[in-house]
Amino acid sequence: MKKTIRDVNLNQKTVLIRVDFNVPMKDGVITDDNRIAQAIPTIKYALEQNAKVVLFSHLGRVKTEADKAKNSLAPVALRLQEKLGQPVKFVPVTRGKELEDAVKAMKPKDVVMFENTRFEDIDGKKESGNDPELGKYWASLGDVFVNDAFGTAHRAHASNAGIAANMKNVVAGFLMEKEIKFIGEAVDNPERPFVAILGGAKVSDKISVINNLLNKADKILICGAMAYTFYKAKGWEVGTSKCENDFVEFAKEMLAKANGKIVLPCDVVAVNISSEDAANDFFGAIEKAKEKVFASDKLPKDYMGLDAGPATIALFKKELAGAKTVVWNGPAGVFEVDKFAKGTNEICKVISELKDATTIIGGGDSASAAIKLGYEHKFTHISTGGGASLEYLEGKELPGVAIINDK
């Protein structure tokens, strides 16, 4: 068990909280503030305990000076101020006298937020390379370190591992605690039957996940474009569908090893488009094309599979009936286009209607799909970290979790 923010005295302490405010932005405007909202309980708890709260996060990729302008956390600080209902002092630097003076001037219940940690990557990747001096410097600003950024837990950066190496009190925030509880415990100690649904584009992205879950899940339902690699492994025609030929042998091995645990879609929604049209304007081409449903082993050579069909949804519904733990990572089709979102939508619906089950979405596209389709509040937990949750499902130890003190 890891220590949490409840396990340390915060009264009049300067509490450094690594949050994940890597929110989507367009023209300087935040388009989805879910990650800010998810951090509020931890921040409010620290303030209620009479702490001085110093917040920091990364935002986007920062490789050049030009990247700084579009990746400043200033708009995030303003949105946080609205959500907290109190002032948030934004310091537009990542180190130096201005930041140090702002922290020294803090009184209990004050909130300071400093600039994007990845601004430090311009000069030698000091943040993402976990520069020892930078981690030590940030650690010097506070008394307690709270890691609440699960979205970066799979990376050892200066803003998590670097700070932790230089501090005695390193604990999890409430969001991190929730992620560890739901994803870690669901996989390592699930209530059974335990059903995993794996979708998305690539088998190669989920090799270790499939390997790990074959030993732990009762059933693994495969969907999305990765299904076509498994079709090819069974000797079926895949047409012009996405297929990773380099991983067909792996898919064969997994099907043999699974001994019936792996369930593939039994029908697909497909369209007839030329490879040239797909290359020039993929979304435009599939939007215009007329879709047809085929049995999975009867796909014509000139068709591209883009979604799970109605028989597959019925099959998956049957496999999910009575499940007590469900983990879902990856959509069933090209959900960005409405007519190919039906499979993903129906999977959302089926999972959301399960009785007495722990239902978890492992971040990434499946989380985006569930939120877009209005199922956000019908799951036990939707992870905020796509890459981190995927590595957790692989059974890996995450650096951002490993650094937290054990109870």
C-alpha positions as CSV (number, residue, x, y, z in Angstrom):
1,M,0.0,0.0,0.0
2,K,1.2,3.5,-0.9
3,K,1.0,6.5,1.4
4,T,-1.5,9.1,0.5
5,I,-1.9,12.8,1.2
6,R,-4.0,11.8,4.3
7,D,-1.0,10.1,5.9
8,V,1.2,13.3,6.4
9,N,0.8,16.5,8.4
10,L,0.2,19.4,6.0
11,N,-0.4,22.2,8.5
12,Q,1.6,25.3,7.5
13,K,3.7,23.1,5.2
14,T,4.6,24.0,1.6
15,V,3.1,21.2,-0.4
16,L,4.4,20.5,-3.9
17,I,1.7,18.9,-6.0
18,R,2.5,17.4,-9.4
19,V,-0.8,17.5,-11.3
20,D,-1.6,16.5,-14.8
21,F,-3.0,19.6,-16.4
22,N,-2.0,18.5,-19.9
23,V,-5.4,19.6,-21.2
24,P,-6.4,20.0,-24.9
25,M,-6.3,23.6,-26.1
26,K,-7.2,25.3,-29.4
27,D,-6.0,28.9,-30.1
28,G,-5.1,29.3,-26.4
29,V,-8.6,28.2,-25.2
30,I,-9.1,25.0,-23.1
31,T,-11.5,22.6,-24.9
32,D,-11.8,20.0,-22.1
33,D,-11.0,20.8,-18.5
34,N,-11.7,17.3,-17.1
35,R,-8.1,16.9,-15.9
36,I,-8.3,20.1,-14.0
37,A,-11.5,19.0,-12.4
38,Q,-10.0,15.6,-11.4
39,A,-7.3,17.4,-9.5
40,I,-9.6,19.6,-7.4
41,P,-10.2,17.2,-4.5
42,T,-6.5,16.8,-3.7
43,I,-5.9,20.6,-4.0
44,K,-8.9,21.4,-1.8
45,Y,-7.9,18.8,0.8
46,A,-4.4,20.3,1.1
47,L,-5.9,23.8,1.5
48,E,-8.3,22.6,4.2
49,Q,-5.3,21.2,6.1
50,N,-3.9,24.8,6.1
51,A,-1.1,24.0,3.6
52,K,0.6,26.3,1.1
53,V,0.0,24.7,-2.2
54,V,2.5,24.9,-5.1
55,L,1.2,23.3,-8.3
56,F,3.1,22.3,-11.5
57,S,2.4,20.3,-14.6
58,H,3.6,19.8,-18.2
59,L,1.5,20.8,-21.2
60,G,2.1,19.5,-24.7
61,R,5.5,19.0,-26.3
62,V,8.0,21.8,-26.0
63,K,11.0,21.4,-28.3
64,T,11.7,25.0,-29.5
65,E,11.2,28.6,-28.2
66,A,8.3,28.9,-30.5
67,D,6.5,26.0,-28.7
68,K,6.4,28.0,-25.5
69,A,3.8,30.5,-26.7
70,K,1.1,27.9,-27.3
71,N,2.0,25.7,-24.3
72,S,1.9,28.2,-21.4
73,L,0.0,27.1,-18.4
74,A,-1.3,30.7,-17.8
75,P,-4.8,29.9,-19.2
76,V,-4.9,26.7,-17.1
77,A,-4.2,28.8,-13.9
78,L,-7.1,31.0,-14.8
79,R,-9.5,28.1,-15.3
80,L,-8.2,26.5,-12.0
81,Q,-8.9,29.8,-10.2
82,E,-12.5,29.7,-11.4
83,K,-13.0,26.1,-10.3
84,L,-11.3,26.6,-6.9
85,G,-13.1,29.8,-6.2
86,Q,-10.0,31.5,-4.9
87,P,-6.9,33.3,-6.3
88,V,-4.2,31.2,-8.0
89,K,-0.9,33.1,-8.4
90,F,0.7,32.1,-11.7
91,V,4.5,32.4,-11.9
92,P,5.6,32.4,-15.6
93,V,9.0,30.7,-15.0
94,T,10.2,27.2,-14.0
95,R,13.0,28.4,-11.7
96,G,14.8,31.4,-10.4
97,K,14.2,34.4,-8.0
98,E,10.7,35.2,-9.2
99,L,9.5,31.6,-8.3
100,E,11.5,31.5,-5.1
101,D,10.1,34.8,-3.9
102,A,6.6,33.8,-4.8
103,V,6.9,30.6,-2.7
104,K,8.5,32.4,0.2
105,A,5.7,35.0,0.3
106,M,3.0,32.3,0.6
107,K,0.7,32.1,3.5
108,P,-1.3,29.0,4.5
109,K,-4.2,28.3,2.1
110,D,-2.4,30.2,-0.8
111,V,-2.0,28.6,-4.2
112,V,0.9,29.2,-6.5
113,M,1.3,27.6,-9.9
114,F,4.4,27.8,-11.9
115,E,5.1,27.4,-15.7
116,N,5.1,24.3,-17.8
117,T,7.8,21.9,-16.6
118,R,8.6,21.0,-20.2
119,F,10.0,24.5,-20.8
120,E,13.0,22.9,-19.2
121,D,13.3,20.5,-22.1
122,I,14.5,23.2,-24.6
123,D,18.0,23.3,-23.0
124,G,19.0,19.6,-22.9
125,K,15.7,17.9,-22.0
126,K,16.2,18.5,-18.3
127,E,12.6,17.7,-17.4
128,S,12.0,14.6,-19.5
129,G,15.7,13.5,-19.0
130,N,15.3,13.7,-15.2
131,D,18.1,16.1,-14.7
132,P,19.3,15.5,-11.1
133,E,20.0,19.2,-10.4
134,L,16.5,20.2,-11.6
135,G,14.8,17.6,-9.4
136,K,16.8,18.7,-6.4
137,Y,16.0,22.4,-7.1
138,W,12.2,21.8,-7.3
139,A,12.4,19.6,-4.2
140,S,14.0,22.5,-2.3
141,L,10.9,24.6,-2.8
142,G,8.7,22.5,-0.5
143,D,8.3,20.2,2.5
144,V,6.0,17.5,1.1
145,F,5.6,16.1,-2.4
146,V,2.2,14.9,-3.6
147,N,2.2,13.0,-6.9
148,D,-1.3,13.3,-8.4
149,A,-0.3,13.0,-12.0
150,F,-1.0,9.4,-13.1
151,G,-0.9,10.5,-16.7
152,T,2.9,10.8,-16.5
153,A,3.4,8.0,-14.0
154,H,5.0,5.8,-16.7
155,R,7.8,8.3,-17.1
156,A,10.7,9.0,-14.8
157,H,10.9,12.8,-15.1
158,A,12.5,15.5,-13.0
159,S,9.0,16.6,-11.9
160,N,8.2,13.2,-10.3
161,A,11.2,10.9,-9.8
162,G,13.7,13.7,-9.6
163,I,11.8,15.6,-6.8
164,A,11.0,12.3,-5.0
165,A,14.7,11.4,-4.8
166,N,15.3,14.5,-2.8
167,M,12.3,14.5,-0.4
168,K,11.4,12.5,2.7
169,N,7.6,12.8,2.4
170,V,6.4,11.5,-1.0
171,V,2.7,10.6,-1.1
172,A,-0.1,10.0,-3.6
173,G,-2.9,12.5,-4.2
174,F,-6.5,11.3,-4.4
175,L,-6.5,10.9,-8.2
176,M,-3.3,8.8,-8.1
177,E,-4.8,6.7,-5.2
178,K,-7.9,6.1,-7.3
179,E,-5.9,5.0,-10.4
180,I,-3.7,2.7,-8.4
181,K,-6.8,1.2,-6.7
182,F,-8.9,0.6,-9.7
183,I,-6.4,-0.3,-12.4
184,G,-3.9,-2.1,-10.2
185,E,-6.3,-4.0,-8.1
186,A,-8.7,-4.8,-11.0
187,V,-5.9,-6.6,-12.8
188,D,-4.0,-8.1,-9.9
189,N,-6.9,-9.1,-7.7
190,P,-10.1,-8.9,-9.8
191,E,-13.6,-10.1,-8.7
192,R,-14.5,-12.7,-11.3
193,P,-15.5,-13.2,-14.0
194,F,-12.9,-10.7,-15.2
195,V,-13.4,-9.7,-18.9
196,A,-10.9,-7.4,-20.7
197,I,-11.9,-5.6,-24.0
198,L,-8.9,-4.6,-26.1
199,G,-9.4,-2.5,-29.2
200,G,-7.7,0.3,-31.1
201,A,-5.5,0.2,-34.1
202,K,-2.4,-1.8,-33.3
203,V,-1.6,-5.3,-31.9
204,S,2.0,-4.0,-31.6
205,D,0.8,-1.5,-29.0
206,K,-0.8,-4.1,-26.8
207,I,1.6,-7.2,-27.1
208,S,2.5,-7.1,-23.4
209,V,-1.0,-6.3,-22.3
210,I,-2.4,-9.3,-24.2
211,N,0.4,-11.5,-22.7
212,N,-0.2,-10.3,-19.2
213,L,-4.0,-10.5,-19.3
214,L,-4.1,-14.0,-20.8
215,N,-2.8,-15.1,-17.4
216,K,-5.3,-13.0,-15.4
217,A,-8.5,-12.4,-17.4
218,D,-11.3,-15.0,-17.9
219,K,-12.0,-13.7,-21.4
220,I,-10.3,-11.1,-23.7
221,L,-12.6,-9.6,-26.3
222,I,-10.6,-8.2,-29.3
223,C,-12.1,-5.4,-31.4
224,G,-11.0,-2.4,-33.5
225,A,-8.4,-2.5,-36.3
226,M,-6.2,-4.9,-34.2
227,A,-8.8,-7.7,-34.9
228,Y,-7.7,-7.9,-38.6
229,T,-4.2,-9.1,-37.6
230,F,-5.9,-11.9,-35.7
231,Y,-8.2,-12.6,-38.7
232,K,-5.1,-13.0,-40.9
233,A,-3.6,-15.3,-38.3
234,K,-6.7,-17.5,-38.8
235,G,-6.2,-17.4,-42.5
236,W,-9.2,-15.1,-43.2
237,E,-9.3,-12.4,-45.9
238,V,-8.8,-8.9,-44.4
239,G,-9.3,-6.9,-47.6
240,T,-7.8,-3.4,-47.4
241,S,-8.3,-3.2,-43.6
242,K,-5.4,-2.2,-41.4
243,C,-3.4,-5.2,-40.6
244,E,0.1,-5.6,-39.0
245,N,1.7,-8.3,-41.1
246,D,4.7,-8.3,-38.8
247,F,2.5,-9.4,-35.9
248,V,0.5,-12.2,-37.6
249,E,2.7,-14.9,-36.1
250,F,2.4,-13.3,-32.6
251,A,-1.4,-13.3,-33.1
252,K,-1.2,-17.0,-34.0
253,E,0.8,-17.8,-30.8
254,M,-1.7,-15.9,-28.7
255,L,-4.7,-17.7,-30.2
256,A,-3.1,-21.0,-29.5
257,K,-2.0,-20.0,-26.0
258,A,-5.5,-18.5,-25.1
259,N,-7.3,-21.9,-25.3
260,G,-10.6,-20.2,-26.1
261,K,-10.1,-17.1,-23.9
262,I,-9.7,-14.7,-26.9
263,V,-13.0,-13.8,-28.5
264,L,-12.9,-12.1,-32.0
265,P,-15.6,-10.0,-33.7
266,C,-17.9,-12.3,-35.8
267,D,-19.0,-9.5,-38.2
268,V,-17.6,-6.2,-39.5
269,V,-18.9,-3.0,-41.0
270,A,-16.9,-2.3,-44.1
271,V,-16.7,0.1,-47.1
272,N,-15.3,-0.2,-50.6
273,I,-12.8,2.6,-51.1
274,S,-9.6,2.7,-53.1
275,S,-6.2,2.9,-51.3
276,E,-5.6,6.2,-53.2
277,D,-8.8,7.8,-51.7
278,A,-8.0,6.5,-48.3
279,A,-4.5,8.0,-48.5
280,N,-5.7,11.4,-49.8
281,D,-8.6,12.0,-47.5
282,F,-9.3,9.0,-45.3
283,F,-12.1,10.5,-43.2
284,G,-13.7,12.2,-46.2
285,A,-13.6,8.9,-48.2
286,I,-15.1,6.7,-45.6
287,E,-17.8,9.3,-44.8
288,K,-19.0,9.2,-48.4
289,A,-18.7,5.5,-49.0
290,K,-21.7,3.1,-48.5
291,E,-21.1,0.7,-45.6
292,K,-22.0,-3.0,-45.7
293,V,-21.9,-5.7,-43.0
294,F,-20.0,-8.9,-43.6
295,A,-19.2,-12.0,-41.6
296,S,-15.7,-11.7,-40.3
297,D,-14.4,-14.6,-42.4
298,K,-16.3,-13.4,-45.6
299,L,-14.8,-9.9,-46.1
300,P,-14.2,-9.1,-49.8
301,K,-10.8,-8.3,-51.0
302,D,-11.7,-4.7,-52.0
303,Y,-13.4,-3.8,-48.7
304,M,-12.0,-2.1,-45.6
305,G,-13.4,-3.0,-42.2
306,L,-14.1,0.0,-40.0
307,D,-16.4,-1.1,-37.1
308,A,-17.8,-4.0,-35.3
309,G,-21.1,-5.3,-36.7
310,P,-24.4,-6.0,-34.9
311,A,-23.7,-9.8,-34.4
312,T,-20.4,-8.9,-32.7
313,I,-22.2,-6.6,-30.3
314,A,-24.7,-9.4,-29.5
315,L,-21.7,-11.8,-29.0
316,F,-19.8,-9.3,-26.7
317,K,-23.0,-8.7,-24.7
318,K,-23.3,-12.4,-24.1
319,E,-19.6,-12.7,-23.1
320,L,-20.0,-9.7,-20.7
321,A,-23.2,-11.0,-19.0
322,G,-22.5,-11.6,-15.4
323,A,-19.0,-10.1,-15.5
324,K,-17.8,-8.6,-12.1
325,T,-14.7,-6.8,-13.4
326,V,-14.4,-5.2,-16.9
327,V,-11.4,-3.3,-18.2
328,W,-11.7,-1.7,-21.6
329,N,-8.9,-0.1,-23.6
330,G,-9.3,0.9,-27.2
331,P,-12.4,1.7,-29.4
332,A,-14.2,-0.9,-31.6
333,G,-14.0,1.2,-34.8
334,V,-13.3,4.6,-36.3
335,F,-15.5,6.3,-33.7
336,E,-14.6,9.8,-34.9
337,V,-17.1,9.2,-37.8
338,D,-20.6,8.8,-36.5
339,K,-21.6,5.9,-38.7
340,F,-18.6,3.9,-37.6
341,A,-19.1,4.7,-33.9
342,K,-21.9,2.3,-33.4
343,G,-19.7,-0.6,-32.2
344,T,-17.9,1.6,-29.6
345,N,-21.2,3.2,-28.6
346,E,-22.9,-0.2,-28.1
347,I,-19.9,-1.5,-26.1
348,C,-20.2,1.6,-23.9
349,K,-23.9,0.9,-23.4
350,V,-23.5,-2.8,-22.6
351,I,-20.8,-2.2,-20.0
352,S,-22.6,0.7,-18.4
353,E,-25.7,-1.5,-17.9
354,L,-23.8,-4.3,-16.1
355,K,-25.1,-4.8,-12.5
356,D,-22.7,-5.0,-9.5
357,A,-19.6,-4.8,-11.7
358,T,-16.4,-2.8,-11.4
359,T,-16.1,-1.2,-14.9
360,I,-12.9,0.6,-15.9
361,I,-11.8,2.4,-19.0
362,G,-8.0,2.5,-19.4
363,G,-7.7,6.0,-20.7
364,G,-6.8,7.0,-24.3
365,D,-9.2,6.8,-27.2
366,S,-11.7,4.6,-25.4
367,A,-12.0,7.2,-22.6
368,S,-12.4,10.0,-25.2
369,A,-15.1,7.9,-26.9
370,A,-17.0,7.2,-23.7
371,I,-17.0,10.9,-22.8
372,K,-17.9,12.0,-26.3
373,L,-20.8,9.5,-26.4
374,G,-22.1,10.6,-23.0
375,Y,-21.2,7.6,-20.9
376,E,-18.7,9.4,-18.7
377,H,-20.6,8.9,-15.4
378,K,-21.7,5.4,-16.1
379,F,-18.3,3.7,-15.4
380,T,-16.7,3.0,-12.1
381,H,-13.6,4.6,-13.2
382,I,-12.2,6.3,-16.3
383,S,-8.4,6.6,-16.2
384,T,-6.8,9.9,-16.9
385,G,-3.6,8.3,-18.2
386,G,-3.7,6.4,-21.6
387,G,0.0,5.4,-21.7
388,A,0.3,4.9,-18.0
389,S,-2.8,2.7,-17.8
390,L,-1.6,0.7,-20.7
391,E,1.7,0.0,-19.0
392,Y,-0.1,-0.8,-15.8
393,L,-2.2,-3.4,-17.7
394,E,1.1,-4.8,-18.9
395,G,2.0,-5.5,-15.3
396,K,4.9,-3.0,-15.3
397,E,6.0,-1.0,-12.3
398,L,5.4,2.7,-13.1
399,P,8.2,5.0,-12.0
400,G,5.7,7.7,-10.8
401,V,4.0,5.1,-8.6
402,A,7.2,3.4,-7.4
403,I,8.5,6.7,-6.0
404,I,5.6,7.1,-3.5
405,N,6.4,6.1,0.1
406,D,5.0,2.7,1.2
407,K,2.8,2.6,4.3
